[in-house]
Amino acid sequence: MEPMYLSIRQKETGEQIKRLLLQNGYSVKDIQCAMGFENPQAVYKWTSGRSLPSLDNFIILTK
């Protein structure tokens, strides 16, 4: 049996992050502050699918 490799689809993941933020009443500014970021660019990149949060940041987002 060949191994199955999973890949994360950035665009769909970004859309899901954006959807969950809106659904739970969080703004980009809320996430920026919770993560301790000086500016919101990283969060915008996540929600647009241009980049993904690090594993540590994914864990923080889940909480």
C-alpha distances in whole Angstrom, upper triangle without the diagonal:
4,7,9,12,15,19,22,24,28,30,29,29,32,33,32,34,37,37,36,39,41,40,41,44,44,45,44,47,46,42,44,46,44,42,45,44,48,47,44,43,39,39,40,37,35,36,36,33,34,32,31,32,31,29,32,34,31,32,36,35,34,37
4,6,9,13,16,19,22,25,27,26,26,30,31,30,31,35,35,34,37,39,39,40,43,42,43,41,44,43,40,41,44,42,39,42,42,45,44,42,40,36,36,37,34,32,33,33,30,31,29,28,29,28,27,30,32,29,30,34,33,32,35
4,6,10,13,16,19,22,25,24,23,27,28,27,28,32,32,31,34,36,36,37,40,38,39,38,41,40,36,38,40,38,36,39,38,41,40,38,36,33,33,34,31,29,30,31,27,28,26,24,26,25,23,26,28,25,27,30,30,28,32
4,6,10,13,16,19,21,20,20,23,25,23,25,28,28,28,31,33,32,33,36,35,36,35,38,37,34,35,38,35,33,36,36,39,38,35,34,30,30,31,28,26,27,27,24,25,24,22,23,23,21,25,26,23,24,28,27,26,29
4,7,10,13,16,18,18,17,20,22,21,23,26,26,26,28,31,31,31,34,33,33,32,35,34,31,32,35,33,30,33,33,36,34,32,30,27,27,28,25,23,24,24,20,22,20,18,20,19,18,22,23,20,22,25,25,24,27
4,7,9,13,15,14,14,17,19,17,19,22,22,22,25,27,27,28,30,29,30,28,31,31,27,29,32,29,27,31,30,33,32,29,27,24,24,25,22,19,21,21,17,19,17,15,17,17,16,19,20,17,19,22,21,21,24
4,6,9,12,12,11,14,16,15,17,20,20,21,23,25,25,26,29,27,27,26,29,28,25,26,29,27,25,28,27,30,28,26,24,21,21,21,18,16,18,18,14,15,14,12,15,15,14,18,18,16,18,21,20,20,23
4,6,9,8,7,10,12,12,13,16,17,17,19,21,22,23,25,23,24,22,25,25,21,23,26,24,22,25,24,27,25,23,21,18,17,18,15,13,14,14,11,12,11,9,12,12,12,16,15,13,16,18,17,17,20
4,6,6,6,9,10,11,12,14,15,16,18,20,21,22,24,23,23,21,25,25,21,23,26,25,23,26,24,27,25,22,20,17,17,16,14,12,12,12,8,11,10,10,13,14,15,18,17,15,18,20,18,18,22
4,6,5,6,9,10,10,12,14,15,16,18,20,21,22,20,20,18,21,22,19,20,23,22,20,23,21,23,21,18,16,14,13,13,10,8,9,9,5,7,7,7,10,12,14,17,15,13,17,18,16,17,21
4,5,5,6,9,10,11,12,14,15,17,18,20,21,20,19,17,21,22,19,20,24,23,21,24,22,24,22,18,16,14,13,12,10,9,8,7,4,7,9,9,13,15,17,20,17,15,19,20,17,18,22
4,5,5,6,9,10,10,12,14,15,16,18,20,19,19,18,22,22,19,21,24,23,22,25,23,26,23,20,18,17,15,14,13,10,9,9,7,11,11,11,13,16,17,20,18,15,18,19,16,17,20
4,5,5,6,9,10,10,12,14,15,16,18,17,17,16,19,19,16,18,21,20,19,22,21,23,21,18,17,14,13,13,11,8,8,9,7,10,10,8,10,13,13,16,14,11,14,16,13,13,17
4,5,5,6,9,10,11,12,14,15,17,15,14,13,16,17,14,16,19,18,17,20,18,21,18,15,13,11,10,9,8,5,4,5,4,8,8,7,10,13,14,16,14,12,15,16,13,14,17
4,5,5,6,9,10,11,12,14,15,14,14,13,17,18,15,17,21,20,19,22,21,23,20,17,16,14,12,11,11,9,6,7,7,11,12,11,13,17,18,19,17,14,18,18,14,15,18
4,5,5,6,9,10,10,12,14,13,14,14,18,17,15,17,20,19,18,22,21,24,21,18,18,16,13,13,13,10,8,10,9,13,13,12,13,16,16,18,15,12,15,16,12,12,16
4,5,5,6,9,10,11,12,11,11,11,14,13,11,14,16,15,15,18,17,20,18,14,15,13,9,10,11,7,6,9,9,12,12,10,10,13,14,15,12,10,13,13,9,10,13
4,6,5,6,9,10,11,9,9,9,13,13,11,13,16,16,16,19,18,20,17,14,14,13,9,9,11,8,5,8,10,13,13,12,13,16,17,18,15,13,16,15,11,13,15
4,6,5,6,9,10,10,11,12,15,15,14,16,19,18,18,22,21,23,21,17,18,17,13,13,14,12,9,11,12,16,16,15,16,19,19,20,17,15,17,17,13,13,16
4,5,5,6,8,8,10,12,15,13,12,15,17,16,16,20,20,22,21,17,18,17,13,14,15,12,10,13,14,17,17,15,15,18,17,18,15,13,14,14,10,10,12
4,6,5,6,5,7,8,11,9,9,12,14,13,14,17,17,19,17,14,16,14,11,12,14,11,9,13,14,17,17,15,14,17,18,18,14,13,15,13,9,11,12
4,5,5,6,7,9,12,11,11,14,16,16,17,20,19,21,19,16,17,17,13,13,16,14,11,14,16,19,19,18,18,21,21,21,18,17,18,17,13,14,15
4,6,8,10,13,15,14,14,17,18,17,19,22,22,24,23,19,21,20,16,17,19,16,14,16,18,21,21,20,19,22,22,22,19,17,18,17,14,14,15
4,6,9,12,14,11,12,15,16,14,17,20,20,23,21,18,20,19,16,17,19,17,15,18,19,22,22,20,18,21,21,20,17,16,16,15,12,12,12
4,7,10,11,9,11,14,15,14,16,19,19,21,20,17,19,19,15,16,19,17,15,18,20,22,22,21,20,22,23,22,19,18,19,16,13,14,14
4,7,8,6,7,10,11,11,13,15,15,17,16,13,16,15,12,13,16,14,12,16,18,20,19,18,17,19,20,19,16,15,16,14,11,13,12
4,5,5,7,9,10,11,13,14,14,15,13,10,13,13,10,11,14,13,11,14,17,18,18,17,16,19,21,20,16,16,18,15,12,15,15
4,5,5,6,9,10,11,12,11,12,10,7,9,10,6,7,11,10,9,12,14,15,15,15,14,17,19,18,14,15,17,14,12,15,15
4,5,5,6,9,10,10,9,10,9,7,10,11,9,10,13,13,13,15,18,18,18,17,16,18,20,19,15,17,18,15,13,17,16
4,5,5,6,9,10,10,12,11,10,13,13,10,12,15,14,14,17,19,20,19,18,16,18,19,17,14,15,16,13,11,14,13
4,5,5,6,8,9,11,10,8,11,10,7,10,13,11,11,15,16,17,16,14,12,14,16,14,10,12,13,10,8,11,11
4,6,5,6,5,7,7,6,9,8,7,10,12,12,12,15,17,17,15,15,12,14,16,15,11,13,15,12,11,14,14
4,5,5,6,8,9,9,12,12,11,13,16,15,16,19,20,21,19,18,15,17,18,16,13,15,16,12,12,15,14
4,6,8,11,12,11,14,13,11,14,16,15,16,19,20,21,19,17,14,15,16,13,10,12,12,9,9,12,10
4,6,9,10,10,12,10,9,13,14,13,15,18,18,18,16,14,11,12,13,10,8,11,11,8,9,12,11
4,7,9,10,12,11,11,15,16,16,17,20,21,20,18,17,14,14,16,13,11,14,14,11,12,16,15
4,5,7,9,8,9,12,13,13,15,17,18,18,16,15,13,14,16,14,11,14,16,13,13,17,17
4,7,9,10,11,13,15,16,17,19,20,19,18,18,16,17,20,17,15,18,20,17,17,21,20
4,6,8,9,10,12,13,15,16,18,16,16,16,15,17,20,18,15,18,20,17,17,20,21
4,6,5,6,9,10,11,12,14,14,13,14,13,15,18,17,14,16,18,16,14,18,19
4,5,5,6,9,10,10,12,11,10,12,12,14,18,17,14,16,19,17,16,19,21
4,5,5,6,9,10,11,9,8,9,8,11,14,14,11,12,15,14,13,16,18
4,5,5,6,9,10,10,9,9,8,11,14,14,10,11,14,13,11,14,16
4,5,5,6,8,8,9,10,11,14,17,17,14,14,18,16,14,17,19
4,6,5,6,5,5,7,9,12,15,16,13,14,17,17,15,18,20
4,5,5,6,5,5,6,10,13,14,11,10,14,14,11,14,17
4,6,8,8,9,10,14,16,17,13,13,16,15,12,15,17
4,6,8,9,12,15,18,19,16,15,19,19,16,18,21
4,5,7,10,13,15,18,15,14,18,18,15,17,21
4,7,10,13,16,18,16,15,19,19,17,20,23
4,7,9,12,14,12,12,16,16,15,17,20
4,6,9,11,9,9,12,13,12,14,17
4,6,8,5,6,9,10,9,12,14
4,5,5,6,9,10,10,12,15
4,5,5,6,9,10,11,13
4,5,5,6,9,10,11
4,5,5,6,9,10
4,5,5,6,9
4,5,5,7
4,5,5
4,5
4
